[in-house]
Amino acid sequence: MANFAKPENALKRADELINVGQKQDALQALHDLITSKRYRAWQKPLEKIMFKYLDLCVDLKRGRFAKDGLIQYRIVCQQVNVSSLEEVIKHFLHLATEKAEQARSQADALEEALDVDDLEADRKPEDLQLSIVSGEKGKDRSDRELVTPWFKFLWETYRTVLEILRNNSKLEALYAMTAHKAFQFCKQYKRTTEFRRLCEIIRNHLANLNKYRDQRDRPDLSAPESLQLYLDTRFDQLKVATELGLWQEAFRSVEDIYGLMCMVKKTPKSSLLMVYYSKLTEIFWISSSHLYHAYAWLKLFSLQKNFNKNLSQKDLQLIASSVVLAALSIPPFDRAQSASHMELENEKERNLRMANLIGFNLEPKFEGRDMLSRAALLSELVSRGVLSCASQEVKDLFHVLEHEFHPLDLGSKIQPLLEKISKSGGKLSSAPSLPEVQLSQYVLSLEKLATLRLLQQVSRIYQTIRIESLCQLVPFFEFSVVEKISVDAVKNNFVAMKVDHMKGVVIFGNLGIESDGLRDHLAVFAESLSKVRAMLYPVPSKASKLGGILPNLADTVEKEHKRLLARKSIIEKRKEDQERQQLEMEREEEQKRLKLQKLTEEAEQKRLAAELAERRKQRILREIEEKEFEEAQALLEDREKRTKKGKKKPLLDGEKVTKQTVMERALTEQLKERQEMEKKLQKLAKTMDYLERAKREEAAPLIEASYQRRLVEEREFYEREQQREVELSRERHESDLKEKNRLSRMLDNKEIFQAQVISRRQAEFDRIRAEREERISQIIQARKQERDIKRKQIYYMNIEEERITKLQEEEEARKQEEAERKKTEEAERKAKLDEIAEKQQQRLRESEEKEKLRREALSRGTDAPARHAEPTVTPAATASASGSGPGKYVPKWKRQTTEVSSPTAPTAAPTPSEPDCWSSRGPPPADDHWGSSRVGPPAERGDRRGSGPRGSDRPGGDTWRSSDERRSPFGSSRPRPAQR
């Protein structure tokens, strides 16, 4: 990678490489410069470098290099000079388009030259052989060799530019222009596959634009200009899709337009809406969605009537006639009645989507056919006055088909009306946005509708009719077509009829008998029986009799209801478990199947890739061999044509000649011819040498004489010219002296004028210099004042910062002193609490010793020590031991001692010979932390191994300081008691 001090050096280096034919090296040098991190600041030479770089990329068909360079250049000039990026991209598009057009014109010229090469023969022998081998025509071959590579490059160019400009709010117009050019490219050359891909690319760009809303330089769709550009792009996409006949892509384009309008929640212009609904009419007509086709025409009629002020009466009548005929073309029955549940759901979703596209916001819980139907549309046409705007034959047709009853002459009345309608139509002069209106497209649907109406009316007055008579009543179709129409009508419960071909009659039935009432005859029969039973066995009027007959009916019903509910819940639970298991099994099977399918597909792809690589390799080798063989064969033919006729040999003399043999024969013939040619040249050179020497010997004296004559003539010519020049100089000098004498009289005036001009200019110069010095002094003074003000501001700001810093330091010191004071107070409070806890423990030990003495006295049966010990017990201890203190807490171990001392539950006292583990500290508490039963919160039990009580950490912590009301936890100094 070469490092250039300036970008201009890289451009010069690229030009030098291009001049010597090394375009690839020049492209690489410019690519290294553009992708280098050293030149990330935009400057004017970079634009010239990009122009040269793109020229090389187009010449060498390097689309990947062009994309990398444009991405790097976008990074450089995105925030500095976006117009430069726009110019570069336009230049790139222009180059690619120009190259593609040149390739197309070359291919056409080549095809024309091939066509007129031989006027007598249709095809040349070599073209015939090549077409048999390759299987393609001359034009196809020339397109593949010349046009297709440039078309691929142009398509890649469009994709690259769209990818670079997709999130750039400053180049939205260029993005729309590129998309328009890409659409026109697909339209001009009928590139349907590329058009689908282009639509998908633009659709993904918009989806990503909505998904990542926090991107930098993201286009704002709420802006009117941006929205108009995006809508114009989608409408252009819709027009090209309809012109190419891609109706599915056209429907998706309509959905894109509708989604864009819903996204920004703004209604586009009326002109765009007219184009939108006109394309919808074409799409719905192609998809046989007659209902939505008619609704789209109705919307189009409303827009034209309300917004087109130049609409003529003739065009309005034509549009209204189209709306009425489109509504009449809708089948008079619902085709989804006999469909399955899945088909109904799909149909409902499809109807909802199409209704939303037209502009009817239907709720998903309602079916589309309940809201948008043929009957509702016809009534709306009458109420809005659309029917009154239609032509007279359309009105007559509407009344005959919808309101009149003519079973025998319906066809004869409708046929002339349809003939008039089929001849009407044409372009709309006052509505250029609409397509050409042709009412003849509705004739077939109207004939089917007339046939259905005739069958419906005939079925009301006849039970049986001959097929010949029915064919006479229906002049539009043959009976086979009528039979197909009747099958569809019977399937959708529009008419009930049967065709008996053996008897040649049509039998009409009663639609009411074959309707839903026949399917529900068992339910009707059950209802009748229940009514009869109610009449025979009436329900008692008083509830007391029923209670007397069935005294426990309410309880039984309640129990049975609960049992059924429980059984229902169990069944539902089992069903859910079974469904869950089944879903799990299906999911596992699906995963296994997908995994196996993936492995199979991967293996198949690998195999196909290997086979494709092998075939490509074989084909390349075969093409190389054939090319070499053809070159050698052409060389042999050329050499044999140059040889004498007697020595001419056939190229392939019935023997199988290999490539090596042909090459050896060609080399041998070429060597022989070269040797013969060298001998001829030597002989010819010797002859020419002798001839040239003889010519020069004869011409030498003639040349010398001619030279001497030429010297004499040139000397005479020189002398004449010299004399003439001297005379001309003398004349010019005399005229100059006369002019000097004439102008010398004005010398004084010239000096005076010169002095005036100089003085005036000197005064002007002094004035301008004084003004400039004064202005400079004022600027210096102003800058000095600004510096003084700025210096004072900085000084004041430094003083303020020092004051704020000092205040913060004082605040931190105060907070630190406060924290140390609180810490000291906390330590003092803790020391006081420890002292209080120690005193409580001391009192507790004294009470335990006294209690021990009392229990020993009771166990020995002597009352004297007990009476002697009573005065020494404190009132609080006595109250605690007896448990008579009202409202006071008594520990569990004291309550147990009270129960033990009662005569109903005597306990044996330990004998003096047994060692008592509690001899020095009294009886152990029953809820000690060594036992299984614990009273109090967990925090109380955890504090028994600490150094002091933690009653202040709990609610009501002050009550822990009294040993009479609550028990205090033992300190860590108490030894662990021995377990009994």
Secondary structure, DSSP 4 states (H G I P E B T S, - for coil): ----SSHHHHHHHHHHHHHTT-HHHHHHHHHHHHH-TT--S--HHHHHHHHHHHHHHHHHT-HHHHHHHHHHHHHHHTTT-HHHHHHHHHHHHHHHHHHHHHHHHHHHHHHHHHHTS-SS-SS-HHHHHHHHHH---HHHHHIIIIIHHHHHHHHHHHHHHHHHHTT-GGGHHHHHHHHHHHHHHHHHTT-HHHHHHHHHHHHHHHHHHHH-TT-TT---TTSHHHHHHHHHHHHHHHHHHHHHT-HHHHHHHHHHHHHHHHHHT----HHHHHHHHHHHHHHHHHTT-HHHHHHHHHHHHHHHHHH-TT--HHHHHHHHHHHHHHHHTS-SS-TTTT--HHHHHHHHHHHHHHHHHHT----TTS-HHHHS-HHHHHHHHHHHTHHHHS-HHHHHHHHHHHT---TTTHHHHHHHHHHHHHH-EE--SS-TTS--EEGGGGHHHHHHHHHHHHHHHHHHH-SEEEHHHHHHH--SS-HHHHHHHHHHHHHTTS--EEEETTTTEEEE--TTTTSHHHHTHHHHHHHHHHHHHHHHSPPPS-HHHHHHH-TTHHHHHHHHHHHHHHHHHHHHHHHHHHHHHHHHHHHHHHHHHHHHHHHHHHHHHHHHHHHHHHHHHHHHHHHHHHHHHHHHHHHHHHHHHHS-STT---SS-SS---HHHHHHHHHHHHHHHHHHHHHHHHHHHHHHHHHHHHHHHHHHHHHHHHHHHHHHHHHHHHHHHHHHHHHHHHHHHHHHHHHHHHHGGGHHHHHHHHHHHHHHHHHHHHHHHHHHHHHHHHHHHHHHHHHHHHHHHHHHHHHHHHHHHHHHHHHHHHHHHHHHHHHHHHHHHHHHHHHHHHHHHHHHHHHHHHHHHHHHHHHHT-HHHHHHHGGGS-HHHHHHHHT--TT----HHHHHHHHHHSTTS--PPPPTTSPPTTTTT-SPPTT-TTSS---S-HHHHHGGGSSS--GGGSTTGGGGG-TTTSPPPP-TTSPPPPP-
